[in-house]
Amino acid sequence: MIPVRCFTCGKVISIYWDEYQQRTAEGEDPKEVLDSLGLDRYCCRRMLLSHKETVDELYPYT
């Protein structure tokens, strides 16, 4: 689950996750996607670039 806010600056970033994931899966360059979404700060960009979904991996253990 993507964090709601950036850990460093506090900007809401979770609203960008679905579009970012969809557009990068279609083969679009992550840099171009982040630029078009208006994520200029490197801390916010880091949050989306380094995130890995682990919910599907942990789901069988509930």
Residue pairs with C-beta under 8 A, 6 or more apart in sequence:
1 53
1 55
2 13
2 14
2 17
2 47
2 48
2 51
3 13
3 14
3 47
3 51
4 12
4 13
4 14
5 11
5 12
5 13
5 14
6 13
6 41
6 43
6 44
6 47
7 43
7 47
8 41
8 43
8 44
9 41
9 43
9 44
11 41
11 44
13 39
13 44
13 47
13 48
16 37
16 39
16 48
17 48
17 51
19 33
19 37
20 30
20 33
20 34
20 37
20 48
23 33
24 30
24 33
30 49
34 45
34 48
34 49
39 45
39 48
